[in-house]
Amino acid sequence: MDIVLVTTVIASLFLVIGAAEPLAARLKLPFTVILAVLGVMIGAGAIFFLRTELTDALNPVAEAILGLPIRSNVFLYVFLPTLLFQATLGMNLRRMLDDWVPILVLAVVAVVVATLSVGYALSWASTLPLAACLLIGAIVSTTDPSAVVTIFRSISAPRRLARIIEGESLLNDAAAIALFGLFMGFVMLGMPDPDLGAALVRFPVLIVGGAFTGWLAARVAVWVMALFSRHELAQISISVALPYLAYIGAEQSIGASGVIAVVAAGLTLNLTGPGRLPPQAWTNLREIWDVLAHWAGALIFVLAALLIP
């Protein structure tokens, strides 16, 4: 694929992201809804110009749009670490540590129970193999708390309740994705009816291995960043590399959960970074990550919507 066309398409997607926010404000619709609608329109337009006989001038652009390598690995390895890492940097961890017991119960224990309940209920009520049912259970076992947190803020709900929900929302996604990867491994190995005991034994290994990898990577990164105390751009560059190296290291090196590794790395940096980095550098680092997460979240909606037509 021509690099000029690819660059043009990517730059145009950023134009779409830039135009979507004021358009959403004007139409009083959610930003993500506008992004999804625009993504569908772009995908449909590309198909139309590629198949129509009215003109062939836009065929290269349409082919570049439809030829974008939009695969599940793109979302997992490119966008997911950015979103998870930025979410951990924006959390008030010292206040959430006071409620670590309910957060972990809701984020890990409840997710496992919900996954197994949905999976076994579906296996009894359908002809699908157990591994596929457990995969579906892992997908539907977590909910998006954005609407709930918004309601809490509008009705002035107790701040502790909102903190628990926000902390649980970050960790339950990580737990669900780890479960999904675990059950997907059974599917890839051709085991339609996996041994539940073996799966439950494997799950803590995924969690602990990923947490240790993320913690170790973050400690090394903070140590290096402290050495570069006079070079703010170098510190920010190291922070950008951290979640990706933690994710890939956990997934590819020790077979642990890359999602847990990213969360652990972000939590470690959130706890230790403010004390090791200059205040202005830490503020700028978090602002950079806010922008990166905004781009990543918007691109997810646009690229996923491109596939709909």
C-alpha positions, 0 to 999 in steps of 0.5 A, spaced: 500 500 500 502 506 498 505 510 504 502 517 501 495 514 501 496 511 508 498 517 511 493 521 507 487 516 510 490 517 517 491 524 517 484 525 514 481 520 520 484 525 525 480 531 521 474 527 523 476 526 530 477 534 530 470 535 527 466 530 531 467 533 538 464 540 536 459 537 531 457 532 537 456 539 542 452 542 537 447 536 536 447 534 543 449 527 542 455 523 545 461 524 542 462 516 541 456 516 537 458 521 532 464 518 531 461 511 529 456 514 525 462 518 521 466 511 521 460 508 518 459 513 512 466 513 511 466 506 510 460 506 506 462 512 501 469 508 500 465 502 498 460 506 493 466 510 490 470 503 489 464 499 486 461 505 482 462 506 474 461 514 475 468 515 477 475 512 478 479 518 480 477 516 488 478 508 487 486 509 490 483 512 496 477 508 497 482 502 496 486 505 502 481 506 506 478 499 505 485 496 506 487 498 513 489 493 517 483 493 522 484 487 526 483 485 533 491 485 534 491 492 532 486 494 538 489 489 543 496 491 542 496 499 539 490 502 543 488 498 549 495 499 553 494 507 551 487 507 554 488 502 560 495 506 562 492 513 562 486 511 566 491 508 571 494 515 571 488 519 572 486 515 579 486 517 586 490 511 588 491 513 595 484 514 596 482 508 593 487 504 597 482 505 603 477 501 599 481 495 596 477 490 599 470 491 595 474 493 589 478 487 588 471 483 590 467 486 585 473 486 580 475 479 580 471 475 584 465 477 581 467 477 574 469 470 575 463 468 578 459 472 573 463 469 567 462 461 570 455 463 571 453 465 564 458 460 561 455 454 564 448 456 563 449 458 556 452 451 555 446 447 558 441 451 554 445 451 547 449 446 543 455 450 543 461 447 546 463 449 553 469 453 551 465 458 547 460 459 552 465 461 557 468 466 552 461 469 551 461 469 559 467 473 559 465 478 554 458 480 558 461 479 565 463 486 565 459 493 564 461 500 562 460 504 568 460 511 565 453 512 565 453 510 572 458 514 574 455 520 570 448 519 574 452 519 581 455 525 579 448 528 577 445 526 584 451 528 588 452 520 590 457 519 596 464 520 593 466 513 596 461 509 592 463 513 586 471 511 587 469 504 588 465 504 581 471 507 578 476 503 581 472 496 580 471 498 572 478 499 571 480 492 574 474 488 572 476 489 564 483 487 566 480 481 569 475 479 564 480 480 558 485 475 562 479 470 562 477 471 555 485 470 553 485 464 558 479 461 555 481 463 548 487 458 549 483 452 550 479 454 543 486 454 540 488 448 542 482 444 540 479 443 547 471 445 546 470 442 554 476 445 558 477 442 565 475 448 569 480 446 575 485 447 570 483 454 568 482 456 575 489 454 577 491 458 570 488 464 572 492 466 578 498 465 574 496 470 569 494 475 574 500 474 578 505 474 572 502 480 569 502 484 575 509 482 577 511 484 570 508 491 570 511 492 577 518 491 575 517 494 568 514 501 572 520 500 577 525 500 572 522 506 568 521 510 574 529 509 576 531 511 569 526 517 568 529 519 575 536 519 572 533 524 566 530 529 571 533 535 567 530 532 560 522 532 560 521 530 553 526 523 555 521 522 561 515 522 557 518 518 551 520 513 556 512 513 559 510 512 552 514 506 551 512 503 558 505 500 557 507 497 550 513 493 553 510 491 559 504 488 555 508 485 550 513 482 555 508 479 559 504 476 553 510 474 549 515 472 554 512 469 560 505 467 558 501 472 563 496 477 562 498 483 558 492 487 560 494 486 568 501 488 566 499 495 563 494 496 569 500 494 574 505 498 571 500 504 571 498 504 578 506 503 580 508 509 576 502 513 579 504 511 586 511 513 585 512 518 579 510 524 583 515 523 588 521 521 583 519 526 578 519 534 578 512 536 579 511 540 572 514 534 568 509 529 572 503 534 570 505 535 563 506 527 562 499 526 565 496 531 560 500 528 554 497 521 556 490 525 556 491 527 549 494 520 547 488 516 550 483 521 547 486 519 540 486 512 541 479 512 544 476 516 538 480 511 533 477 505 536 470 508 534 472 510 527 476 504 525 471 499 528 465 503 525 469 502 518 468 495 518 460 495 519 458 497 511 
